[in-house]
Amino acid sequence: MDTQTQTVLQNGGFTVTVGRQFNSFSATELTGMDVVLLMPNNNWNSGDMSLAAQTALINFVNAGGGLITSEWTNGKVASGSFATLEPILPVVSTTQYTGGSTITYNLSATDGVLNAGLPSTFSFMGDNFAGVESLFAAKNGATTYYSSSGGAGGAGVIGWDVGLGRVLQISTTVGPNQLADPNFSQFFNNSVTFVAVPEPSTWLLLLSGLGLILISSRRRRK
């Protein structure tokens, strides 16, 4: 997953560094970086991010950094992880999710960067890492950029500005099927540019490791 995600973004013109897993992430890795991707997938059940690292990530965003998360970040927040980080995330946390596979994103709010090169509606095959998509609802003040007609329902992409930075949450796991899809990979590259305030120069990719674990009982299937 790390290699495929790195390749997709490098093909989009970005310089990508694969950081340590979220449970051993260190604030020192943020030096000189503009965007963080926090996407637990195969390692979703591997504990939590340290308080110091979460605090550093909040400071990073407030100072102008970008943060993108995927499905399992939301699920872990709802189960008690990333508690310090939670206030800067624009999605209402929930354990409700779906295991369905086909997902369609429908444009809800127009943005010249995020929507660039994309049709107003595009479909893709989801990826199952003990779940495919979280039920997303926007917090007050957040913007829903895409709704989703996947099994979870709700929104597909929600974002907002935090201090001088920006946070964007994606409802799905962002796995191999999605990254191989031309429209989704375009959207994914657009997302990195979108959260970079101002125009990016260096990139940090904070990704998951391997090791699929059985689903936690704290997640409620829709």
One Martini backbone bead per residue (centre of mass of N, CA, C, O) as a GRO file, in nm:
protein
  222
    1MET     BB    1   0.058   0.062  -0.022
    2ASP     BB    2   0.287   0.262   0.001
    3THR     BB    3   0.395   0.229  -0.288
    4GLN     BB    4   0.136   0.296  -0.447
    5THR     BB    5   0.084   0.576  -0.326
    6GLN     BB    6   0.352   0.700  -0.400
    7THR     BB    7   0.329   0.660  -0.709
    8VAL     BB    8   0.071   0.825  -0.762
    9LEU     BB    9   0.195   1.097  -0.653
   10GLN     BB   10   0.448   1.107  -0.828
   11ASN     BB   11   0.285   1.110  -1.099
   12GLY     BB   12   0.165   1.401  -0.995
   13GLY     BB   13   0.451   1.560  -0.888
   14PHE     BB   14   0.537   1.450  -0.611
   15THR     BB   15   0.703   1.452  -0.306
   16VAL     BB   16   0.767   1.144  -0.119
   17THR     BB   17   0.733   1.045   0.226
   18VAL     BB   18   0.766   0.765   0.425
   19GLY     BB   19   0.652   0.715   0.720
   20ARG     BB   20   0.573   0.620   1.006
   21GLN     BB   21   0.371   0.481   1.191
   22PHE     BB   22   0.132   0.618   1.389
   23ASN     BB   23   0.243   0.469   1.665
   24SER     BB   24   0.557   0.610   1.584
   25PHE     BB   25   0.521   0.894   1.543
   26SER     BB   26   0.710   1.198   1.482
   27ALA     BB   27   0.762   1.536   1.490
   28THR     BB   28   1.029   1.537   1.318
   29GLU     BB   29   0.880   1.456   1.039
   30LEU     BB   30   0.762   1.761   0.980
   31THR     BB   31   1.008   1.871   0.868
   32GLY     BB   32   0.953   2.036   0.563
   33MET     BB   33   0.647   1.991   0.548
   34ASP     BB   34   0.295   2.009   0.405
   35VAL     BB   35   0.180   1.702   0.408
   36VAL     BB   36  -0.058   1.471   0.559
   37LEU     BB   37  -0.114   1.113   0.566
   38LEU     BB   38  -0.383   0.948   0.746
   39MET     BB   39  -0.391   0.576   0.679
   40PRO     BB   40  -0.533   0.338   0.824
   41ASN     BB   41  -0.540  -0.018   0.758
   42ASN     BB   42  -0.382  -0.288   0.826
   43ASN     BB   43  -0.310  -0.112   1.114
   44TRP     BB   44  -0.575  -0.025   1.278
   45ASN     BB   45  -0.497  -0.220   1.551
   46SER     BB   46  -0.212  -0.037   1.647
   47GLY     BB   47  -0.331   0.177   1.823
   48ASP     BB   48  -0.178   0.493   1.892
   49MET     BB   49  -0.110   0.818   1.906
   50SER     BB   50   0.071   1.027   2.048
   51LEU     BB   51   0.034   1.315   2.213
   52ALA     BB   52   0.277   1.465   2.090
   53ALA     BB   53   0.206   1.405   1.790
   54GLN     BB   54  -0.077   1.528   1.785
   55THR     BB   55   0.008   1.812   1.871
   56ALA     BB   56   0.203   1.859   1.633
   57LEU     BB   57  -0.016   1.829   1.411
   58ILE     BB   58  -0.186   2.066   1.497
   59ASN     BB   59   0.036   2.279   1.468
   60PHE     BB   60   0.089   2.225   1.170
   61VAL     BB   61  -0.189   2.313   1.068
   62ASN     BB   62  -0.208   2.599   1.199
   63ALA     BB   63   0.066   2.682   1.027
   64GLY     BB   64  -0.029   2.544   0.715
   65GLY     BB   65  -0.097   2.258   0.703
   66GLY     BB   66  -0.181   1.938   0.571
   67LEU     BB   67  -0.474   1.706   0.605
   68ILE     BB   68  -0.530   1.353   0.539
   69THR     BB   69  -0.801   1.120   0.557
   70SER     BB   70  -0.949   0.808   0.630
   71GLU     BB   71  -1.168   0.578   0.738
   72TRP     BB   72  -1.007   0.470   1.001
   73THR     BB   73  -0.981   0.732   1.150
   74ASN     BB   74  -1.279   0.757   1.222
   75GLY     BB   75  -1.309   0.482   1.369
   76LYS     BB   76  -1.092   0.541   1.589
   77VAL     BB   77  -1.217   0.788   1.714
   78ALA     BB   78  -1.486   0.640   1.801
   79SER     BB   79  -1.284   0.437   1.986
   80GLY     BB   80  -1.057   0.667   2.122
   81SER     BB   81  -0.873   0.768   1.917
   82PHE     BB   82  -0.735   1.068   1.845
   83ALA     BB   83  -0.842   1.276   2.070
   84THR     BB   84  -0.663   1.530   2.021
   85LEU     BB   85  -0.727   1.553   1.703
   86GLU     BB   86  -1.042   1.570   1.668
   87PRO     BB   87  -1.108   1.889   1.661
   88ILE     BB   88  -0.975   1.914   1.350
   89LEU     BB   89  -1.202   1.733   1.253
   90PRO     BB   90  -1.489   1.753   1.022
   91VAL     BB   91  -1.598   1.480   1.138
   92VAL     BB   92  -1.833   1.285   1.268
   93SER     BB   93  -1.794   1.042   1.474
   94THR     BB   94  -1.807   0.683   1.381
   95THR     BB   95  -1.887   0.322   1.371
   96GLN     BB   96  -2.025   0.346   1.106
   97TYR     BB   97  -2.038   0.101   0.836
   98THR     BB   98  -1.913  -0.063   0.532
   99GLY     BB   99  -1.867  -0.355   0.292
  100GLY     BB  100  -1.905  -0.239   0.039
  101SER     BB  101  -1.778  -0.166  -0.302
  102THR     BB  102  -1.958   0.040  -0.453
  103ILE     BB  103  -1.878   0.385  -0.538
  104THR     BB  104  -2.029   0.718  -0.535
  105TYR     BB  105  -1.937   1.041  -0.632
  106ASN     BB  106  -2.094   1.362  -0.559
  107LEU     BB  107  -2.122   1.677  -0.627
  108SER     BB  108  -2.152   1.961  -0.383
  109ALA     BB  109  -1.875   2.136  -0.410
  110THR     BB  110  -1.707   2.380  -0.569
  111ASP     BB  111  -1.357   2.327  -0.684
  112GLY     BB  112  -1.090   2.395  -0.887
  113VAL     BB  113  -0.897   2.180  -0.755
  114LEU     BB  114  -1.062   1.926  -0.658
  115ASN     BB  115  -1.227   1.904  -0.957
  116ALA     BB  116  -1.005   1.863  -1.146
  117GLY     BB  117  -1.071   1.650  -1.420
  118LEU     BB  118  -1.375   1.595  -1.326
  119PRO     BB  119  -1.658   1.464  -1.284
  120SER     BB  120  -1.947   1.504  -1.098
  121THR     BB  121  -1.945   1.184  -1.141
  122PHE     BB  122  -1.794   0.896  -0.964
  123SER     BB  123  -1.679   0.559  -0.988
  124PHE     BB  124  -1.574   0.288  -0.755
  125MET     BB  125  -1.376   0.051  -0.607
  126GLY     BB  126  -1.353  -0.068  -0.313
  127ASP     BB  127  -1.178  -0.130   0.007
  128ASN     BB  128  -1.109  -0.405   0.234
  129PHE     BB  129  -1.040  -0.312   0.588
  130ALA     BB  130  -1.260  -0.401   0.783
  131GLY     BB  131  -1.376  -0.210   0.567
  132VAL     BB  132  -1.474   0.070   0.343
  133GLU     BB  133  -1.700   0.278   0.477
  134SER     BB  134  -1.794   0.568   0.626
  135LEU     BB  135  -2.010   0.751   0.802
  136PHE     BB  136  -2.075   1.083   0.696
  137ALA     BB  137  -2.058   1.394   0.889
  138ALA     BB  138  -2.077   1.726   0.932
  139LYS     BB  139  -1.958   1.970   1.087
  140ASN     BB  140  -1.976   2.267   1.196
  141GLY     BB  141  -1.832   2.450   0.917
  142ALA     BB  142  -1.828   2.234   0.715
  143THR     BB  143  -1.752   2.081   0.392
  144THR     BB  144  -1.928   1.921   0.133
  145TYR     BB  145  -1.790   1.800  -0.168
  146TYR     BB  146  -1.896   1.495  -0.136
  147SER     BB  147  -2.110   1.258  -0.198
  148SER     BB  148  -2.251   0.926  -0.114
  149SER     BB  149  -2.361   0.595  -0.263
  150GLY     BB  150  -2.279   0.416  -0.063
  151GLY     BB  151  -2.359   0.203   0.193
  152ALA     BB  152  -2.320   0.433   0.418
  153GLY     BB  153  -2.353   0.699   0.314
  154GLY     BB  154  -2.354   1.022   0.295
  155ALA     BB  155  -2.048   1.136   0.284
  156GLY     BB  156  -1.722   1.156   0.114
  157VAL     BB  157  -1.624   1.472   0.143
  158ILE     BB  158  -1.454   1.660   0.405
  159GLY     BB  159  -1.392   2.013   0.498
  160TRP     BB  160  -1.144   2.247   0.651
  161ASP     BB  161  -1.026   2.514   0.825
  162VAL     BB  162  -0.711   2.543   1.025
  163GLY     BB  163  -0.618   2.817   1.061
  164LEU     BB  164  -0.370   2.799   0.805
  165GLY     BB  165  -0.503   2.531   0.738
  166ARG     BB  166  -0.600   2.189   0.620
  167VAL     BB  167  -0.883   1.954   0.619
  168LEU     BB  168  -0.931   1.614   0.483
  169GLN     BB  169  -1.201   1.375   0.445
  170ILE     BB  170  -1.224   1.029   0.363
  171SER     BB  171  -1.458   0.761   0.360
  172THR     BB  172  -1.237   0.580   0.258
  173THR     BB  173  -0.946   0.369   0.244
  174VAL     BB  174  -0.757   0.390   0.004
  175GLY     BB  175  -0.692   0.159  -0.202
  176PRO     BB  176  -0.598  -0.020  -0.481
  177ASN     BB  177  -0.856   0.025  -0.649
  178GLN     BB  178  -0.865   0.334  -0.623
  179LEU     BB  179  -0.573   0.401  -0.723
  180ALA     BB  180  -0.637   0.258  -1.015
  181ASP     BB  181  -0.837   0.479  -1.057
  182PRO     BB  182  -0.845   0.754  -1.248
  183ASN     BB  183  -1.042   0.936  -1.088
  184PHE     BB  184  -0.936   0.888  -0.804
  185SER     BB  185  -0.640   0.964  -0.851
  186GLN     BB  186  -0.708   1.252  -0.927
  187PHE     BB  187  -0.846   1.327  -0.662
  188PHE     BB  188  -0.604   1.264  -0.478
  189ASN     BB  189  -0.414   1.474  -0.599
  190ASN     BB  190  -0.601   1.715  -0.555
  191SER     BB  191  -0.608   1.695  -0.243
  192VAL     BB  192  -0.314   1.769  -0.189
  193THR     BB  193  -0.331   2.051  -0.316
  194PHE     BB  194  -0.575   2.160  -0.149
  195VAL     BB  195  -0.424   2.142   0.147
  196ALA     BB  196  -0.211   2.327   0.029
  197VAL     BB  197  -0.091   2.606   0.233
  198PRO     BB  198   0.039   2.673   0.001
  199GLU     BB  199   0.211   2.580  -0.237
  200PRO     BB  200   0.382   2.302  -0.285
  201SER     BB  201   0.711   2.118  -0.220
  202THR     BB  202   0.669   1.918   0.020
  203TRP     BB  203   0.619   1.568   0.129
  204LEU     BB  204   0.404   1.379   0.345
  205LEU     BB  205   0.373   1.024   0.411
  206LEU     BB  206   0.129   0.879   0.625
  207LEU     BB  207   0.115   0.533   0.676
  208SER     BB  208   0.053   0.212   0.651
  209GLY     BB  209   0.080  -0.106   0.729
  210LEU     BB  210   0.076  -0.433   0.788
  211GLY     BB  211  -0.176  -0.644   0.910
  212LEU     BB  212  -0.457  -0.796   0.930
  213ILE     BB  213  -0.734  -0.747   1.144
  214LEU     BB  214  -0.979  -0.807   1.325
  215ILE     BB  215  -1.265  -0.683   1.403
  216SER     BB  216  -1.400  -0.461   1.603
  217SER     BB  217  -1.668  -0.442   1.830
  218ARG     BB  218  -1.689  -0.114   1.820
  219ARG     BB  219  -1.795  -0.166   1.536
  220ARG     BB  220  -2.081  -0.070   1.345
  221ARG     BB  221  -2.281  -0.229   1.130
  222LYS     BB  222  -2.502  -0.141   0.857
   0.00000   0.00000   0.00000
